[in-house]
Amino acid sequence: MIRVAILGWLIIMAVAGCTATTTVRANGTSESEQSAPVPPPPPQPNHANLMGTAFDDIAIPQELKLEEDESILINTRAFTGGALTYTAPVTVESLIRFFNHEMPKKGWEFIASSYAKRNVILAFSKPTKNCIIYIHPPGDMGNDTRVQIWLGKTPATHK
């Protein structure tokens, strides 16, 4: 019985909160007619500006599609970083060339690489950031090449 009463009260409050009131002014216009226009919704976040964590200095090929369900960004007082996962029908070699060419243009210094039988890891660094790019060819994980970009800011950048 108490559950029914609480549920009824919640429904009444929800309906009451959703109703709009209009004040009619002496000149015959309503308050809602004179209100300011509603601002447009904010732009959708891009691959590098999710959850208020900006990584706009990471070069991403246009062909890559962000896999949001497989990506995570973390923003705490002690750590800012995360892992972004992308897929696309591109070659591993073209991605290696892209990242080795474009990341230095954004201020990243090439640190190291690792080439295994099927996988490639590229590491880049800035004075206050680190970036590891893991490239996995099509096959085990789907028909597209998979790219994971691991990002991290060093603690010295946090205030």
C-alpha positions as CSV (number, residue, x, y, z in Angstrom):
1,M,0.0,0.0,0.0
2,I,2.8,2.4,0.9
3,R,4.5,1.6,-2.5
4,V,1.3,2.5,-4.4
5,A,1.0,5.8,-2.4
6,I,4.7,6.7,-3.1
7,L,4.4,5.7,-6.8
8,G,1.2,7.9,-7.1
9,W,2.9,10.8,-5.4
10,L,5.9,10.5,-7.8
11,I,3.7,10.4,-10.8
12,I,1.8,13.5,-9.6
13,M,5.1,15.4,-9.0
14,A,6.5,14.4,-12.4
15,V,3.3,15.6,-14.2
16,A,3.2,18.8,-12.1
17,G,6.9,19.4,-12.9
18,C,6.4,19.0,-16.6
19,T,3.4,21.4,-16.9
20,A,4.1,24.9,-18.1
21,T,2.5,28.0,-16.7
22,T,1.9,31.1,-18.8
23,T,1.6,34.5,-17.3
24,V,-0.6,36.9,-19.3
25,R,0.6,40.5,-19.1
26,A,-1.5,43.6,-19.2
27,N,-0.6,44.2,-22.9
28,G,-2.2,40.8,-23.7
29,T,1.1,39.0,-24.5
30,S,2.1,35.9,-22.5
31,E,5.4,35.6,-20.7
32,S,6.4,32.7,-22.9
33,E,6.0,34.8,-26.0
34,Q,8.5,37.4,-24.6
35,S,11.1,35.0,-23.4
36,A,14.5,34.8,-25.0
37,P,15.1,32.2,-27.7
38,V,16.3,28.8,-26.6
39,P,20.0,28.4,-27.3
40,P,21.0,25.6,-29.6
41,P,22.2,22.4,-28.0
42,P,25.9,22.0,-27.4
43,P,27.9,20.3,-30.2
44,Q,28.4,16.6,-29.9
45,P,31.7,15.8,-28.4
46,N,34.4,14.6,-30.7
47,H,36.8,11.7,-30.2
48,A,39.2,13.8,-28.1
49,N,36.9,15.9,-26.0
50,L,34.7,13.5,-24.1
51,M,33.8,13.9,-20.5
52,G,35.6,17.3,-20.4
53,T,39.0,15.7,-21.1
54,A,40.5,17.3,-24.2
55,F,43.0,15.5,-26.3
56,D,42.7,17.6,-29.4
57,D,46.4,17.2,-30.1
58,I,46.1,13.5,-31.1
59,A,46.2,13.0,-34.8
60,I,43.3,10.7,-35.9
61,P,42.9,9.6,-39.5
62,Q,39.4,10.6,-40.9
63,E,38.7,7.0,-41.9
64,L,38.8,5.7,-38.4
65,K,35.4,5.3,-36.6
66,L,35.3,5.8,-32.8
67,E,33.9,2.7,-31.0
68,E,32.3,4.6,-28.1
69,D,31.3,1.4,-26.3
70,E,34.9,0.3,-26.2
71,S,36.4,3.6,-25.2
72,I,36.9,5.2,-21.8
73,L,38.2,8.5,-20.6
74,I,39.1,9.1,-16.9
75,N,39.4,12.6,-15.4
76,T,40.3,12.7,-11.7
77,R,42.5,15.0,-9.6
78,A,45.4,12.6,-9.9
79,F,45.0,11.3,-13.4
80,T,43.6,12.3,-16.8
81,G,43.7,9.8,-19.6
82,G,42.0,6.8,-21.0
83,A,41.8,4.5,-24.0
84,L,40.0,5.3,-27.3
85,T,39.2,2.5,-29.7
86,Y,38.8,3.0,-33.4
87,T,38.1,0.7,-36.4
88,A,38.3,1.1,-40.1
89,P,39.0,-0.9,-43.3
90,V,42.6,0.4,-43.7
91,T,46.0,-1.2,-43.7
92,V,48.3,-1.4,-40.8
93,E,51.1,0.1,-42.9
94,S,49.0,3.2,-43.8
95,L,48.3,3.8,-40.1
96,I,51.9,3.5,-39.2
97,R,52.8,6.0,-41.9
98,F,50.0,8.3,-40.8
99,F,50.9,8.4,-37.1
100,N,54.7,8.7,-37.7
101,H,54.1,11.6,-40.0
102,E,51.2,13.5,-38.3
103,M,51.9,13.1,-34.5
104,P,55.2,15.1,-34.7
105,K,53.2,17.9,-36.4
106,K,51.1,18.1,-33.3
107,G,54.2,18.4,-31.0
108,W,54.5,14.7,-30.2
109,E,58.0,13.1,-30.0
110,F,58.4,9.6,-31.3
111,I,59.7,7.4,-28.4
112,A,59.6,3.8,-29.4
113,S,57.8,1.2,-31.5
114,S,57.3,-2.6,-31.3
115,Y,56.4,-4.7,-34.3
116,A,55.2,-8.2,-33.5
117,K,54.0,-10.8,-36.0
118,R,50.6,-9.1,-36.3
119,N,50.5,-6.1,-33.9
120,V,52.2,-2.8,-33.9
121,I,52.7,-0.4,-30.9
122,L,53.9,3.2,-31.4
123,A,54.8,5.4,-28.4
124,F,54.8,9.2,-28.4
125,S,55.5,11.7,-25.7
126,K,55.2,15.3,-24.8
127,P,56.6,17.0,-21.7
128,T,53.3,16.4,-19.8
129,K,51.6,13.7,-21.8
130,N,52.1,10.1,-23.0
131,C,50.4,8.4,-25.9
132,I,50.6,4.7,-26.9
133,I,49.0,3.6,-30.1
134,Y,48.2,-0.1,-30.5
135,I,47.3,-1.3,-34.1
136,H,45.8,-4.7,-34.6
137,P,45.1,-6.0,-38.1
138,P,41.8,-7.5,-39.3
139,G,41.1,-11.0,-38.3
140,D,40.7,-12.1,-34.7
141,M,38.7,-9.0,-33.6
142,G,36.6,-8.3,-36.8
143,N,37.0,-7.4,-40.4
144,D,38.5,-4.0,-39.8
145,T,41.8,-2.8,-38.5
146,R,41.5,-1.9,-34.9
147,V,43.4,1.0,-33.3
148,Q,43.6,1.6,-29.6
149,I,45.0,4.9,-28.4
150,W,46.0,5.1,-24.8
151,L,46.4,8.6,-23.4
152,G,47.7,9.9,-20.1
153,K,48.7,13.2,-18.6
154,T,51.5,13.2,-16.1
155,P,50.6,14.2,-12.5
156,A,52.7,17.4,-12.8
157,T,50.0,18.9,-15.1
158,H,47.3,18.7,-12.4
159,K,46.5,21.6,-10.1
